[in-house]
Amino acid sequence: MSWRRLVAGLGGNADFSLPIPAGSRRALAVGWLILGLASLVLSGVFSVLLVLSRAPYVKDIFPLVDFFHVALVVHVDLSVLVWFLAFAGVFWSVNTTERFIAGGWAALFLAVIGTLVMSAAPFIGRGGPIMSNYIPVLEDPVFLWGLAIFALGFALLTLRSMVTVPLVGIRIDGTGALRFGLNSSLVAAAVALMAFAWSYLALPEGLDGKAYFELLFWGGGHVLQFTYTLLMLVAWLWLAQAAGARVPLTPRISVLLFAVGLVSVFLTPVIYAAYDVGSVEHHRLLTWLMQFGGGLAIVPFALAVLIALATGPVPDAEQRPLRAALIASVVLFGAGGMIGFLIHGSNVKIPAHYHGSIVGVTLAFMGVAYHLLPRLGFEAPASRLAAWQPYVYGGGQLLHIAGLLWSGGYGVQRKVAGAAQTLRSGAEVMGMGIMGLGGLIAVAGGLMFLVVMLRAMRRRPALSRPAGIAGR
């Protein structure tokens, strides 16, 4: 039996695509996309400031003594938290009805204001960097107010999206399966917000600094990873369809896999009710929940997507960037997941793990952004630059995490830099050198993405045509 007949027999004829709305919802999706791109631009500015803050002579002009870690906090929050949640806004705006559209615009407005305040905090606040897991912060009123305003915008986005999603129905097709995946990500986001609030109310008295924010963000931060992963899985199916590949999954099996990925989220309140937020059990159970519960659905989806790509037709010019982003996303996310099983102790294997996973999600979102451009009224990114960008960005990140994995094997510690790393051998120096080279290549790939997107968004040739159907 041929590969193509096998794919067809497994249910490879489903149309995993979403209709692109017109009017206000379309404009709202564009607004969230612009916020996501702006967050990447601002994070790039702070990455430059990271370098300048340690350069001779130049470093003395910065307003804060430890500006390196201050800039690092804002860079991470912009390039992960704001970028991911802004793209969640893109997905959910596409998936909702016209009801309560004013609430959608209010959520976007609050998110924009919060992002701007957080970005301005290093220059008008007092600094105080705290490298807490999931959401690093500046222990400064300006930054914390910005983070709170952004969180309020995200909470409003989640609430509005949950009450305006269309019904999936009993007879599920490919579009319905994607809608179920997006609805599942919404539920995960709502539980994450509940976890943040529960942690805030249940924190032991007398905590401050690193201990306070670590416990505050631990539970909700873990659950947010389910939101990111579910959105990535939706993106994988959508991109495979858009790239001309037929995924060997029926819509019902896809819904079942999304449900498996969601079930673990509902154990979060049980953990909170059973154990105090400061207990070792609370800490470990949430970690295990993410490691094992969050990964059950990923392998079947990844295998199905890889089979679809292997048996799919040769992509045309518009499909090549989508295919490249999908391949790079699956490879990077898989590498990050496998590294997670190699972690022992607190060394740079940990950032190797989450850099792989985070970049896997980012590449999936980049691919969806390319696919949405002509369907939101912009020019299609059919250039060679767009086709190579995912490979450059993904390849650089793969080299980056390989260097971290190598160095972690020699015990190089995480969250230290410069002389504090105490690199003792040539192998450690080589590993961190590979990490740095990969990082530079990845930065170039990130800049390529912004160039492609901004170049396409300057022209709007599709405005005169009606909104198309994504994936066709």
GUPABA-158421 format. One record per residue (C-alpha): z, y, x; chain; residue in one letter. Coordinates in nm, 3 decimals. Example, Ala and Ser with C-alpha at 12.3 -4.5 7.8 and 13.67 -1.06 7.14 Angstrom:
REM GUPABA-158421
{{0.780,-0.450,1.230},'A','A'}
{{0.714,-0.106,1.367},'A','S'}
END
This chain:
REM GUPABA-158421
{{0.000,0.000,0.000},'A','M'}
{{-0.094,0.343,0.136},'A','S'}
{{0.154,0.627,0.185},'A','W'}
{{-0.012,0.830,-0.089},'A','R'}
{{0.012,0.546,-0.343},'A','R'}
{{0.375,0.491,-0.245},'A','L'}
{{0.452,0.860,-0.299},'A','V'}
{{0.280,0.854,-0.637},'A','A'}
{{0.471,0.542,-0.734},'A','G'}
{{0.804,0.707,-0.650},'A','L'}
{{0.724,1.001,-0.874},'A','G'}
{{0.536,1.238,-0.646},'A','G'}
{{0.352,1.421,-0.923},'A','N'}
{{0.631,1.654,-1.036},'A','A'}
{{0.559,2.026,-1.011},'A','D'}
{{0.864,2.165,-0.828},'A','F'}
{{0.797,2.535,-0.882},'A','S'}
{{0.952,2.830,-1.062},'A','L'}
{{0.772,3.090,-1.275},'A','P'}
{{0.797,3.440,-1.131},'A','I'}
{{0.918,3.690,-1.391},'A','P'}
{{0.765,4.028,-1.466},'A','A'}
{{0.930,4.359,-1.540},'A','G'}
{{1.296,4.424,-1.466},'A','S'}
{{1.381,4.078,-1.334},'A','R'}
{{1.093,4.095,-1.090},'A','R'}
{{1.207,4.437,-0.970},'A','A'}
{{1.565,4.308,-0.941},'A','L'}
{{1.451,4.015,-0.727},'A','A'}
{{1.264,4.262,-0.502},'A','V'}
{{1.582,4.472,-0.476},'A','G'}
{{1.790,4.176,-0.355},'A','W'}
{{1.512,4.079,-0.113},'A','L'}
{{1.512,4.430,0.033},'A','I'}
{{1.892,4.417,0.073},'A','L'}
{{1.859,4.086,0.256},'A','G'}
{{1.595,4.225,0.491},'A','L'}
{{1.800,4.541,0.547},'A','A'}
{{2.101,4.328,0.642},'A','S'}
{{1.890,4.149,0.904},'A','L'}
{{1.764,4.483,1.041},'A','V'}
{{2.120,4.618,1.063},'A','L'}
{{2.246,4.297,1.222},'A','S'}
{{1.968,4.334,1.480},'A','G'}
{{2.088,4.686,1.557},'A','V'}
{{2.438,4.553,1.614},'A','F'}
{{2.304,4.275,1.838},'A','S'}
{{2.157,4.550,2.060},'A','V'}
{{2.490,4.730,2.052},'A','L'}
{{2.658,4.407,2.160},'A','L'}
{{2.457,4.419,2.481},'A','V'}
{{2.501,4.793,2.538},'A','L'}
{{2.877,4.772,2.481},'A','S'}
{{2.906,4.560,2.797},'A','R'}
{{2.643,4.734,3.007},'A','A'}
{{2.762,4.948,3.302},'A','P'}
{{2.784,5.324,3.235},'A','Y'}
{{2.658,5.291,2.876},'A','V'}
{{2.966,5.101,2.756},'A','K'}
{{3.188,5.404,2.805},'A','D'}
{{3.019,5.605,2.529},'A','I'}
{{3.131,5.369,2.251},'A','F'}
{{3.420,5.493,2.037},'A','P'}
{{3.636,5.176,2.055},'A','L'}
{{3.774,4.992,2.356},'A','V'}
{{3.676,4.645,2.231},'A','D'}
{{3.346,4.747,2.074},'A','F'}
{{3.185,4.416,2.174},'A','F'}
{{3.398,4.215,1.932},'A','H'}
{{3.382,4.492,1.672},'A','V'}
{{3.001,4.482,1.678},'A','A'}
{{3.011,4.100,1.678},'A','L'}
{{3.213,4.096,1.354},'A','V'}
{{2.969,4.321,1.171},'A','V'}
{{2.666,4.141,1.318},'A','H'}
{{2.790,3.802,1.192},'A','V'}
{{2.879,3.931,0.845},'A','D'}
{{2.542,4.100,0.803},'A','L'}
{{2.330,3.814,0.938},'A','S'}
{{2.511,3.538,0.749},'A','V'}
{{2.727,3.656,0.458},'A','L'}
{{2.515,3.948,0.331},'A','V'}
{{2.177,3.786,0.410},'A','W'}
{{2.264,3.455,0.240},'A','F'}
{{2.425,3.608,-0.067},'A','L'}
{{2.148,3.866,-0.104},'A','A'}
{{1.896,3.584,-0.105},'A','F'}
{{2.109,3.406,-0.363},'A','A'}
{{2.050,3.721,-0.567},'A','G'}
{{1.674,3.671,-0.524},'A','V'}
{{1.692,3.311,-0.648},'A','F'}
{{1.922,3.385,-0.940},'A','W'}
{{1.726,3.692,-1.051},'A','S'}
{{1.412,3.476,-1.072},'A','V'}
{{1.604,3.213,-1.269},'A','N'}
{{1.767,3.434,-1.534},'A','T'}
{{1.660,3.597,-1.860},'A','T'}
{{1.637,3.969,-1.940},'A','E'}
{{1.986,3.981,-2.091},'A','R'}
{{2.244,4.214,-1.931},'A','F'}
{{1.988,4.345,-1.684},'A','I'}
{{2.205,4.654,-1.632},'A','A'}
{{2.475,4.424,-1.496},'A','G'}
{{2.225,4.290,-1.244},'A','G'}
{{2.143,4.638,-1.120},'A','W'}
{{2.514,4.729,-1.105},'A','A'}
{{2.579,4.418,-0.892},'A','A'}
{{2.298,4.513,-0.654},'A','L'}
{{2.426,4.873,-0.631},'A','F'}
{{2.777,4.756,-0.542},'A','L'}
{{2.642,4.509,-0.284},'A','A'}
{{2.432,4.783,-0.120},'A','V'}
{{2.728,5.024,-0.105},'A','I'}
{{2.955,4.755,0.037},'A','G'}
{{2.699,4.664,0.303},'A','T'}
{{2.656,5.028,0.408},'A','L'}
{{3.032,5.085,0.430},'A','V'}
{{3.083,4.771,0.639},'A','M'}
{{2.800,4.880,0.869},'A','S'}
{{2.950,5.226,0.913},'A','A'}
{{3.306,5.102,0.973},'A','A'}
{{3.274,5.053,1.353},'A','P'}
{{3.185,5.421,1.393},'A','F'}
{{3.432,5.580,1.151},'A','I'}
{{3.717,5.326,1.142},'A','G'}
{{3.979,5.200,1.384},'A','R'}
{{3.823,4.867,1.477},'A','G'}
{{4.068,4.578,1.500},'A','G'}
{{3.830,4.277,1.522},'A','P'}
{{3.962,3.945,1.388},'A','I'}
{{3.733,3.647,1.444},'A','M'}
{{3.844,3.448,1.141},'A','S'}
{{3.631,3.152,1.033},'A','N'}
{{3.355,3.207,0.773},'A','Y'}
{{3.418,3.580,0.728},'A','I'}
{{3.526,3.766,1.043},'A','P'}
{{3.673,4.108,0.965},'A','V'}
{{3.784,4.438,1.109},'A','L'}
{{4.148,4.497,1.024},'A','E'}
{{4.062,4.847,0.915},'A','D'}
{{4.068,5.007,0.567},'A','P'}
{{3.707,5.127,0.586},'A','V'}
{{3.566,4.783,0.664},'A','F'}
{{3.796,4.603,0.421},'A','L'}
{{3.700,4.840,0.138},'A','W'}
{{3.335,4.777,0.217},'A','G'}
{{3.391,4.401,0.210},'A','L'}
{{3.581,4.431,-0.120},'A','A'}
{{3.302,4.637,-0.280},'A','I'}
{{3.042,4.384,-0.162},'A','F'}
{{3.257,4.099,-0.300},'A','A'}
{{3.281,4.279,-0.634},'A','L'}
{{2.903,4.311,-0.642},'A','G'}
{{2.863,3.942,-0.565},'A','F'}
{{3.118,3.849,-0.833},'A','A'}
{{2.925,4.058,-1.088},'A','L'}
{{2.597,3.898,-0.975},'A','L'}
{{2.749,3.551,-1.023},'A','T'}
{{2.894,3.634,-1.366},'A','L'}
{{2.573,3.793,-1.495},'A','R'}
{{2.363,3.505,-1.361},'A','S'}
{{2.585,3.241,-1.522},'A','M'}
{{2.561,3.393,-1.871},'A','V'}
{{2.185,3.455,-1.855},'A','T'}
{{2.044,3.130,-1.714},'A','V'}
{{1.784,2.957,-1.933},'A','P'}
{{1.870,2.613,-2.075},'A','L'}
{{1.740,2.320,-1.871},'A','V'}
{{1.704,2.087,-2.170},'A','G'}
{{1.702,1.710,-2.199},'A','I'}
{{1.342,1.648,-2.097},'A','R'}
{{1.351,1.767,-1.739},'A','I'}
{{1.038,1.851,-1.541},'A','D'}
{{1.009,1.980,-1.184},'A','G'}
{{1.087,2.336,-1.288},'A','T'}
{{1.390,2.216,-1.483},'A','G'}
{{1.514,2.027,-1.176},'A','A'}
{{1.496,2.344,-0.966},'A','L'}
{{1.675,2.538,-1.239},'A','R'}
{{1.949,2.273,-1.242},'A','F'}
{{1.985,2.312,-0.863},'A','G'}
{{2.012,2.690,-0.896},'A','L'}
{{2.265,2.655,-1.178},'A','N'}
{{2.467,2.419,-0.957},'A','S'}
{{2.469,2.679,-0.680},'A','S'}
{{2.601,2.931,-0.933},'A','L'}
{{2.888,2.700,-1.027},'A','V'}
{{2.970,2.655,-0.657},'A','A'}
{{2.970,3.033,-0.610},'A','A'}
{{3.205,3.078,-0.907},'A','A'}
{{3.446,2.815,-0.767},'A','V'}
{{3.430,2.986,-0.426},'A','A'}
{{3.532,3.317,-0.584},'A','L'}
{{3.815,3.138,-0.764},'A','M'}
{{3.927,2.986,-0.432},'A','A'}
{{3.931,3.327,-0.261},'A','F'}
{{4.142,3.471,-0.544},'A','A'}
{{4.377,3.170,-0.548},'A','W'}
{{4.429,3.192,-0.172},'A','S'}
{{4.502,3.566,-0.196},'A','Y'}
{{4.768,3.511,-0.464},'A','L'}
{{4.924,3.206,-0.295},'A','A'}
{{4.940,3.327,0.068},'A','L'}
{{5.287,3.298,0.224},'A','P'}
{{5.467,3.626,0.277},'A','E'}
{{5.493,3.773,0.623},'A','G'}
{{5.149,3.671,0.743},'A','L'}
{{4.926,3.923,0.912},'A','D'}
{{4.634,3.945,1.149},'A','G'}
{{4.438,3.629,1.234},'A','K'}
{{4.669,3.391,1.044},'A','A'}
{{4.639,3.595,0.722},'A','Y'}
{{4.260,3.618,0.715},'A','F'}
{{4.211,3.261,0.836},'A','E'}
{{4.404,3.125,0.537},'A','L'}
{{4.253,3.381,0.299},'A','L'}
{{3.895,3.279,0.372},'A','F'}
{{3.938,2.908,0.453},'A','W'}
{{3.909,2.760,0.102},'A','G'}
{{3.648,2.993,-0.044},'A','G'}
{{3.451,2.987,0.281},'A','G'}
{{3.421,2.609,0.264},'A','H'}
{{3.302,2.616,-0.097},'A','V'}
{{3.045,2.886,-0.020},'A','L'}
{{2.879,2.636,0.212},'A','Q'}
{{2.800,2.427,-0.097},'A','F'}
{{2.628,2.730,-0.252},'A','T'}
{{2.418,2.781,0.061},'A','Y'}
{{2.329,2.412,0.086},'A','T'}
{{2.226,2.379,-0.279},'A','L'}
{{2.006,2.688,-0.248},'A','L'}
{{1.849,2.540,0.066},'A','M'}
{{1.770,2.214,-0.114},'A','L'}
{{1.603,2.409,-0.394},'A','V'}
{{1.405,2.596,-0.128},'A','A'}
{{1.295,2.268,0.034},'A','W'}
{{1.148,2.132,-0.289},'A','L'}
{{0.987,2.464,-0.375},'A','W'}
{{0.835,2.506,-0.028},'A','L'}
{{0.702,2.149,-0.019},'A','A'}
{{0.527,2.210,-0.351},'A','Q'}
{{0.393,2.547,-0.236},'A','A'}
{{0.265,2.392,0.089},'A','A'}
{{0.057,2.142,-0.109},'A','G'}
{{0.284,1.840,-0.048},'A','A'}
{{0.402,1.608,-0.326},'A','R'}
{{0.770,1.518,-0.296},'A','V'}
{{0.831,1.148,-0.378},'A','P'}
{{1.113,1.223,-0.623},'A','L'}
{{1.116,1.236,-1.000},'A','T'}
{{1.281,1.540,-1.160},'A','P'}
{{1.565,1.322,-1.292},'A','R'}
{{1.642,1.178,-0.948},'A','I'}
{{1.637,1.532,-0.809},'A','S'}
{{1.885,1.644,-1.075},'A','V'}
{{2.108,1.347,-0.991},'A','L'}
{{2.104,1.441,-0.622},'A','L'}
{{2.188,1.804,-0.704},'A','F'}
{{2.473,1.677,-0.921},'A','A'}
{{2.605,1.464,-0.634},'A','V'}
{{2.607,1.773,-0.416},'A','G'}
{{2.795,1.963,-0.687},'A','L'}
{{3.061,1.705,-0.779},'A','V'}
{{3.266,1.771,-0.465},'A','S'}
{{3.301,2.137,-0.563},'A','V'}
{{3.511,2.039,-0.864},'A','F'}
{{3.770,1.880,-0.634},'A','L'}
{{3.854,2.224,-0.491},'A','T'}
{{4.101,2.322,-0.770},'A','P'}
{{4.266,1.979,-0.733},'A','V'}
{{4.330,2.044,-0.363},'A','I'}
{{4.467,2.390,-0.440},'A','Y'}
{{4.697,2.253,-0.710},'A','A'}
{{4.821,1.965,-0.496},'A','A'}
{{4.888,2.140,-0.165},'A','Y'}
{{5.002,2.481,-0.050},'A','D'}
{{4.730,2.696,0.107},'A','V'}
{{4.921,2.704,0.434},'A','G'}
{{4.965,2.327,0.459},'A','S'}
{{4.789,2.093,0.699},'A','V'}
{{4.676,1.878,0.405},'A','E'}
{{4.505,2.174,0.235},'A','H'}
{{4.326,2.257,0.558},'A','H'}
{{4.210,1.901,0.630},'A','R'}
{{4.105,1.808,0.276},'A','L'}
{{3.880,2.111,0.242},'A','L'}
{{3.723,2.028,0.577},'A','T'}
{{3.660,1.666,0.475},'A','W'}
{{3.529,1.782,0.139},'A','L'}
{{3.260,1.988,0.308},'A','M'}
{{3.179,1.730,0.577},'A','Q'}
{{3.135,1.430,0.350},'A','F'}
{{3.092,1.557,-0.006},'A','G'}
{{2.850,1.830,0.091},'A','G'}
{{2.623,1.604,0.291},'A','G'}
{{2.561,1.314,0.053},'A','L'}
{{2.255,1.466,-0.115},'A','A'}
{{2.101,1.618,0.195},'A','I'}
{{1.967,1.299,0.358},'A','V'}
{{1.765,1.178,0.053},'A','P'}
{{1.618,1.526,0.004},'A','F'}
{{1.531,1.557,0.373},'A','A'}
{{1.363,1.215,0.383},'A','L'}
{{1.165,1.292,0.067},'A','A'}
{{1.047,1.624,0.208},'A','V'}
{{0.947,1.471,0.542},'A','L'}
{{0.748,1.196,0.364},'A','I'}
{{0.580,1.463,0.152},'A','A'}
{{0.482,1.661,0.459},'A','L'}
{{0.356,1.352,0.641},'A','A'}
{{0.133,1.251,0.348},'A','T'}
{{0.030,1.599,0.237},'A','G'}
{{-0.308,1.763,0.291},'A','P'}
{{-0.390,2.001,0.573},'A','V'}
{{-0.244,2.339,0.473},'A','P'}
{{-0.458,2.647,0.429},'A','D'}
{{-0.384,2.986,0.588},'A','A'}
{{-0.133,3.091,0.321},'A','E'}
{{0.043,2.754,0.327},'A','Q'}
{{0.087,2.725,0.706},'A','R'}
{{0.387,2.963,0.731},'A','P'}
{{0.557,2.777,0.444},'A','L'}
{{0.502,2.437,0.604},'A','R'}
{{0.626,2.566,0.941},'A','A'}
{{0.942,2.712,0.786},'A','A'}
{{1.011,2.389,0.597},'A','L'}
{{0.970,2.167,0.905},'A','I'}
{{1.185,2.394,1.120},'A','A'}
{{1.452,2.416,0.849},'A','S'}
{{1.485,2.038,0.811},'A','V'}
{{1.497,1.985,1.188},'A','V'}
{{1.757,2.256,1.255},'A','L'}
{{1.981,2.162,0.964},'A','F'}
{{1.962,1.796,1.065},'A','G'}
{{2.049,1.880,1.425},'A','A'}
{{2.348,2.087,1.312},'A','G'}
{{2.467,1.806,1.087},'A','G'}
{{2.447,1.542,1.359},'A','M'}
{{2.632,1.763,1.606},'A','I'}
{{2.911,1.795,1.352},'A','G'}
{{2.995,1.426,1.405},'A','F'}
{{3.029,1.486,1.782},'A','L'}
{{3.296,1.756,1.759},'A','I'}
{{3.626,1.683,1.933},'A','H'}
{{3.862,1.967,2.013},'A','G'}
{{3.794,2.340,2.013},'A','S'}
{{3.485,2.392,2.227},'A','N'}
{{3.133,2.526,2.192},'A','V'}
{{3.014,2.213,2.012},'A','K'}
{{3.158,2.382,1.701},'A','I'}
{{2.927,2.687,1.715},'A','P'}
{{2.641,2.448,1.805},'A','A'}
{{2.709,2.267,1.477},'A','H'}
{{2.727,2.571,1.252},'A','Y'}
{{2.443,2.755,1.428},'A','H'}
{{2.216,2.460,1.351},'A','G'}
{{2.326,2.445,0.988},'A','S'}
{{2.315,2.822,0.933},'A','I'}
{{1.973,2.857,1.093},'A','V'}
{{1.845,2.565,0.883},'A','G'}
{{1.939,2.759,0.570},'A','V'}
{{1.796,3.082,0.711},'A','T'}
{{1.459,2.921,0.787},'A','L'}
{{1.438,2.783,0.434},'A','A'}
{{1.502,3.132,0.296},'A','F'}
{{1.244,3.279,0.533},'A','M'}
{{0.988,3.034,0.400},'A','G'}
{{1.068,3.122,0.038},'A','V'}
{{1.043,3.491,0.127},'A','A'}
{{0.691,3.430,0.262},'A','Y'}
{{0.600,3.241,-0.054},'A','H'}
{{0.737,3.509,-0.284},'A','L'}
{{0.563,3.804,-0.117},'A','L'}
{{0.228,3.782,-0.302},'A','P'}
{{0.405,3.677,-0.624},'A','R'}
{{0.628,3.983,-0.617},'A','L'}
{{0.331,4.214,-0.566},'A','G'}
{{0.294,4.228,-0.188},'A','F'}
{{0.041,4.100,0.063},'A','E'}
{{0.048,3.728,0.152},'A','A'}
{{0.167,3.658,0.511},'A','P'}
{{-0.135,3.448,0.609},'A','A'}
{{-0.148,3.569,0.969},'A','S'}
{{-0.103,3.358,1.284},'A','R'}
{{0.216,3.552,1.352},'A','L'}
{{0.367,3.425,1.027},'A','A'}
{{0.257,3.067,1.100},'A','A'}
{{0.416,3.067,1.446},'A','W'}
{{0.730,3.263,1.360},'A','Q'}
{{0.936,2.970,1.219},'A','P'}
{{0.856,2.758,1.525},'A','Y'}
{{0.953,3.036,1.767},'A','V'}
{{1.273,3.117,1.580},'A','Y'}
{{1.362,2.752,1.517},'A','G'}
{{1.266,2.641,1.868},'A','G'}
{{1.479,2.914,2.023},'A','G'}
{{1.775,2.819,1.806},'A','Q'}
{{1.728,2.451,1.889},'A','L'}
{{1.741,2.538,2.260},'A','L'}
{{2.043,2.759,2.190},'A','H'}
{{2.245,2.483,2.024},'A','I'}
{{2.133,2.228,2.287},'A','A'}
{{2.288,2.450,2.554},'A','G'}
{{2.607,2.482,2.351},'A','L'}
{{2.622,2.107,2.296},'A','L'}
{{2.574,2.043,2.667},'A','W'}
{{2.843,2.296,2.761},'A','S'}
{{3.081,2.166,2.494},'A','G'}
{{3.061,1.824,2.658},'A','G'}
{{3.215,1.985,2.966},'A','Y'}
{{3.490,2.151,2.762},'A','G'}
{{3.362,2.511,2.759},'A','V'}
{{3.578,2.689,2.501},'A','Q'}
{{3.452,2.874,2.194},'A','R'}
{{3.511,3.241,2.106},'A','K'}
{{3.534,3.352,2.470},'A','V'}
{{3.285,3.547,2.678},'A','A'}
{{3.229,3.678,3.027},'A','G'}
{{3.487,3.588,3.290},'A','A'}
{{3.712,3.434,3.023},'A','A'}
{{3.470,3.140,2.995},'A','Q'}
{{3.574,3.020,3.343},'A','T'}
{{3.259,2.818,3.402},'A','L'}
{{3.361,2.578,3.678},'A','R'}
{{3.051,2.373,3.759},'A','S'}
{{2.679,2.407,3.794},'A','G'}
{{2.628,2.191,3.485},'A','A'}
{{2.839,2.430,3.275},'A','E'}
{{2.647,2.730,3.407},'A','V'}
{{2.317,2.554,3.335},'A','M'}
{{2.425,2.469,2.981},'A','G'}
{{2.524,2.825,2.899},'A','M'}
{{2.205,2.948,3.066},'A','G'}
{{1.999,2.729,2.833},'A','I'}
{{2.204,2.866,2.545},'A','M'}
{{2.126,3.224,2.649},'A','G'}
{{1.753,3.158,2.694},'A','L'}
{{1.733,2.994,2.354},'A','G'}
{{1.916,3.286,2.200},'A','G'}
{{1.666,3.533,2.344},'A','L'}
{{1.372,3.330,2.209},'A','I'}
{{1.542,3.313,1.869},'A','A'}
{{1.590,3.691,1.868},'A','V'}
{{1.217,3.728,1.930},'A','A'}
{{1.152,3.492,1.638},'A','G'}
{{1.380,3.696,1.414},'A','G'}
{{1.196,4.015,1.506},'A','L'}
{{0.866,3.841,1.426},'A','M'}
{{0.996,3.761,1.077},'A','F'}
{{1.089,4.123,1.012},'A','L'}
{{0.752,4.244,1.142},'A','V'}
{{0.565,4.001,0.914},'A','V'}
{{0.774,4.093,0.611},'A','M'}
{{0.766,4.470,0.661},'A','L'}
{{0.393,4.469,0.735},'A','R'}
{{0.323,4.276,0.414},'A','A'}
{{0.555,4.493,0.204},'A','M'}
{{0.386,4.815,0.313},'A','R'}
{{0.081,4.713,0.109},'A','R'}
{{0.087,4.600,-0.255},'A','R'}
{{-0.259,4.461,-0.332},'A','P'}
{{-0.130,4.231,-0.603},'A','A'}
{{0.017,4.499,-0.826},'A','L'}
{{-0.293,4.510,-1.039},'A','S'}
{{-0.274,4.135,-1.109},'A','R'}
{{-0.029,3.963,-1.344},'A','P'}
{{0.265,3.779,-1.189},'A','A'}
{{0.159,3.430,-1.085},'A','G'}
{{0.337,3.102,-1.089},'A','I'}
{{0.517,3.016,-0.767},'A','A'}
{{0.391,2.699,-0.613},'A','G'}
{{0.036,2.731,-0.748},'A','R'}
END
